[in-house]
């Protein structure tokens, strides 16, 4: 008997394709940023598949937020090294 539920990666790629018209409507910078967010979803697909959600976009948002938070934390650490008196 075959698999009845598609893998998370297949669902993820399908969801990303569903947003292709939105992406096309963005300017080139917006498309780059959109692609970066989708890359974040792909990077954390292993974690995303561990969530059992009826709406795959919820897991995608969490992956995007995680990458944004990592970037903010890294920038705050760099800023703190450059200017230790600055409180974040």
DARA-V235140 format. One line per field, one symbol per residue. ss: DSSP state (A for helix, B for strand, O for the rest). phi: phi as a letter, one per 20 degrees, with the letter a starting at -180 (. if undefined). A space follows every 50 residues. Layout:
ss: ???
phi: ???
This chain:
ss: OOOOOOOAAAAAAAAAAAOAAAAAAOOAAAAAAAAAAAAAAAAOAAAAOO OOOOOAAAAAAAAAAAAAAAAAAAAAAAAAAAOOOOOO
phi: .efddffffffgffffffeffggffefffffffgfffffffffdfffffe edcfdffffffffffgffffffffffffffffbgffed
